[in-house]
Amino acid sequence: MKYYFIGIKGTGMAALAVMLHELGNEVCGSDLQNHFFTEDELRERGIPIFSFDPDNITEEYDTVIIGNAFLEDFPEVIKARATCKCFRYHEFLGEFMKDYQTVAICGSHGKTTTTTLCKTMLSGFRKTAYLIGDGEGFVEKDSEYLCVEADEFRRHFACYHPEYAIITNIEIDHVDYFKDETDYFNAYQEFVDNVKKTVFYYGDDEWCRKLVFPVDSYSFGLTDNNDYYPKDLQIHGDHTSFDLYYRDSFLYRYDVPLVGDHVIIDVLGVIALGDRMGFAHEKIQENLNSYIGPKRRYVIERYGDTVFVDDYAHHPTEVKVTIEASRKRFPDKKIIAIFKPHRASRVLYFAEDFKNALQLADEVYLIDFTSIDDKQDGTDIDISYLEKMIPDSHILSEDEDGAKLLTQYKGECLVFMSSKDIYNIAQLVKKYL
């Protein structure tokens, strides 16, 4: 089969392209020529990446897969619809996962980390494929299980019918599409209604508690009103130990290579899945010991005495957690926040929350919108809207001048936050240091 991807460098798109290539298909696609971290895996496999051009698309392709950032009036999309069999990314993935025992991980925050934890745990027991939102995709021809990051964006996860689901939390996002919190919650209910076997959900989340489950369900969280919860939780540098309980019964003493309440909650959901699947806790522990964090999720690099943190944070809750984690991790350094937002509608809706979160840093630098879909909904603001709300914040140019400006913080902690390509300016700063 021959596949063409419109927007092949997208995180999910790149992962899916790699998987289809590994299954023996011919794969290529188009995107912007800017470097995105997701393209490295594509180029390593020799998957061709073209500049956007409708003439790229011919009848030779069996299927064209269209990225979510590209509307129906995009020239390549118009040509593809007239020429080839087409799927939106989520439509194709919904069909693809039917060949596997699928675990779908959804939630406003923590999807990527939880999916990475899930594939790490499950791979030690079964042949497991995975598609993760950091651009990672893996599959073998005899894979039995599939771990998938399921995005609520425009209700796309309603196309999925997994055997198992893990819900990390429900906090309104994508405000350009969802009308209000109830509309957002209803999307999760629609997703839950499609699950075939078992749902695991974060029970300390008020919205998760309102879900109605048509199949078996188990809650996990930090408090003992959940089905799965920890006791005697202790932090030891870069790892955490706790006693795992199921209702009132002690199950196992875990020691996991993770620190922070938000990631301990994620790992509880994955352990709950493993327990209900009948796996031995000693082996679950062993598998989790090999956990390596996903790309662009609180990745720390040190250049001399300067610390660089790269994180995908693009929602105010994520920004807050990332800055707080940096403050705890590096208490003797100033925290310099560099934030590049995605979608003007998100900034407009959450402006006060973004302000409060970013002000937790010692210094705040803001980078303007540059993504193709930042203003698709008609929200016409630039980064100065947020800059005016945050006293002493600065707009940073995404070039060598901006990078040189940040070198004044040598020896401090530079926290780069964005779901877009903010890592390029971080590389420039490292160059000048």
Secondary structure in CASP SS format (residue, H / E / C, confidence):
PFRMAT SS
TARGET T0000
AUTHOR 0000-0000-0000
METHOD secondary structure of the structure
MODEL  1
M C 1.00
K E 1.00
Y E 1.00
Y E 1.00
F E 1.00
I E 1.00
G C 1.00
I C 1.00
K C 1.00
G C 1.00
T H 1.00
G H 1.00
M H 1.00
A H 1.00
A H 1.00
L H 1.00
A H 1.00
V H 1.00
M H 1.00
L H 1.00
H H 1.00
E H 1.00
L C 1.00
G C 1.00
N C 1.00
E E 1.00
V E 1.00
C E 1.00
G E 1.00
S E 1.00
D C 1.00
L C 1.00
Q C 1.00
N C 1.00
H C 1.00
F C 1.00
F C 1.00
T C 1.00
E H 1.00
D H 1.00
E H 1.00
L H 1.00
R H 1.00
E H 1.00
R C 1.00
G C 1.00
I C 1.00
P C 1.00
I E 1.00
F E 1.00
S C 1.00
F C 1.00
D C 1.00
P H 1.00
D H 1.00
N H 1.00
I C 1.00
T C 1.00
E C 1.00
E C 1.00
Y C 1.00
D C 1.00
T E 1.00
V E 1.00
I E 1.00
I E 1.00
G C 1.00
N C 1.00
A C 1.00
F C 1.00
L C 1.00
E C 1.00
D C 1.00
F C 1.00
P H 1.00
E H 1.00
V H 1.00
I H 1.00
K H 1.00
A H 1.00
R H 1.00
A H 1.00
T H 1.00
C C 1.00
K E 1.00
C E 1.00
F E 1.00
R E 1.00
Y H 1.00
H H 1.00
E H 1.00
F H 1.00
L H 1.00
G H 1.00
E H 1.00
F H 1.00
M H 1.00
K H 1.00
D H 1.00
Y C 1.00
Q E 1.00
T E 1.00
V E 1.00
A E 1.00
I E 1.00
C E 1.00
G C 1.00
S C 1.00
H C 1.00
G C 1.00
K H 1.00
T H 1.00
T H 1.00
T H 1.00
T H 1.00
T H 1.00
L H 1.00
C H 1.00
K H 1.00
T H 1.00
M H 1.00
L H 1.00
S H 1.00
G C 1.00
F C 1.00
R C 1.00
K C 1.00
T E 1.00
A E 1.00
Y E 1.00
L E 1.00
I C 1.00
G C 1.00
D C 1.00
G C 1.00
E C 1.00
G E 1.00
F E 1.00
V C 1.00
E C 1.00
K C 1.00
D C 1.00
S C 1.00
E C 1.00
Y E 1.00
L E 1.00
C E 1.00
V E 1.00
E E 1.00
A C 1.00
D C 1.00
E C 1.00
F H 1.00
R H 1.00
R H 1.00
H H 1.00
F H 1.00
A H 1.00
C H 1.00
Y C 1.00
H C 1.00
P C 1.00
E C 1.00
Y E 1.00
A E 1.00
I E 1.00
I E 1.00
T C 1.00
N C 1.00
I C 1.00
E C 1.00
I C 1.00
D C 1.00
H C 1.00
V C 1.00
D C 1.00
Y C 1.00
F C 1.00
K C 1.00
D C 1.00
E H 1.00
T H 1.00
D H 1.00
Y H 1.00
F H 1.00
N H 1.00
A H 1.00
Y H 1.00
Q H 1.00
E H 1.00
F H 1.00
V H 1.00
D C 1.00
N C 1.00
V C 1.00
K C 1.00
K C 1.00
T E 1.00
V E 1.00
F E 1.00
Y E 1.00
Y E 1.00
G C 1.00
D C 1.00
D C 1.00
E H 1.00
W H 1.00
C H 1.00
R H 1.00
K C 1.00
L C 1.00
V C 1.00
F C 1.00
P C 1.00
V C 1.00
D E 1.00
S E 1.00
Y E 1.00
S E 1.00
F E 1.00
G C 1.00
L C 1.00
T C 1.00
D C 1.00
N C 1.00
N C 1.00
D C 1.00
Y E 1.00
Y E 1.00
P E 1.00
K E 1.00
D E 1.00
L E 1.00
Q E 1.00
I E 1.00
H E 1.00
G C 1.00
D C 1.00
H E 1.00
T E 1.00
S E 1.00
F E 1.00
D E 1.00
L E 1.00
Y E 1.00
Y E 1.00
R C 1.00
D C 1.00
S E 1.00
F E 1.00
L E 1.00
Y E 1.00
R E 1.00
Y E 1.00
D E 1.00
V E 1.00
P C 1.00
L C 1.00
V C 1.00
G C 1.00
D H 1.00
H H 1.00
V H 1.00
I H 1.00
I H 1.00
D H 1.00
V H 1.00
L H 1.00
G H 1.00
V H 1.00
I H 1.00
A H 1.00
L H 1.00
G H 1.00
D H 1.00
R H 1.00
M C 1.00
G C 1.00
F C 1.00
A C 1.00
H H 1.00
E H 1.00
K H 1.00
I H 1.00
Q H 1.00
E H 1.00
N H 1.00
L H 1.00
N C 1.00
S C 1.00
Y C 1.00
I C 1.00
G C 1.00
P C 1.00
K C 1.00
R C 1.00
R C 1.00
Y C 1.00
V E 1.00
I E 1.00
E E 1.00
R E 1.00
Y E 1.00
G C 1.00
D C 1.00
T E 1.00
V E 1.00
F E 1.00
V E 1.00
D E 1.00
D E 1.00
Y C 1.00
A C 1.00
H C 1.00
H C 1.00
P H 1.00
T H 1.00
E H 1.00
V H 1.00
K H 1.00
V H 1.00
T H 1.00
I H 1.00
E H 1.00
A H 1.00
S H 1.00
R H 1.00
K H 1.00
R H 1.00
F C 1.00
P C 1.00
D C 1.00
K C 1.00
K C 1.00
I E 1.00
I E 1.00
A E 1.00
I E 1.00
F E 1.00
K C 1.00
P C 1.00
H C 1.00
R C 1.00
A H 1.00
S H 1.00
R H 1.00
V H 1.00
L H 1.00
Y H 1.00
F C 1.00
A H 1.00
E H 1.00
D H 1.00
F H 1.00
K H 1.00
N H 1.00
A H 1.00
L H 1.00
Q C 1.00
L C 1.00
A C 1.00
D C 1.00
E E 1.00
V E 1.00
Y E 1.00
L E 1.00
I C 1.00
D C 1.00
F C 1.00
T C 1.00
S C 1.00
I C 1.00
D C 1.00
D C 1.00
K C 1.00
Q C 1.00
D C 1.00
G C 1.00
T C 1.00
D C 1.00
I C 1.00
D C 1.00
I C 1.00
S H 1.00
Y H 1.00
L H 1.00
E H 1.00
K C 1.00
M C 1.00
I C 1.00
P C 1.00
D C 1.00
S C 1.00
H E 1.00
I E 1.00
L C 1.00
S C 1.00
E C 1.00
D C 1.00
E H 1.00
D H 1.00
G H 1.00
A H 1.00
K H 1.00
L H 1.00
L H 1.00
T H 1.00
Q H 1.00
Y H 1.00
K C 1.00
G C 1.00
E C 1.00
C E 1.00
L E 1.00
V E 1.00
F E 1.00
M E 1.00
S C 1.00
S C 1.00
K C 1.00
D C 1.00
I C 1.00
Y H 1.00
N H 1.00
I H 1.00
A H 1.00
Q H 1.00
L H 1.00
V H 1.00
K H 1.00
K H 1.00
Y H 1.00
L C 1.00
END
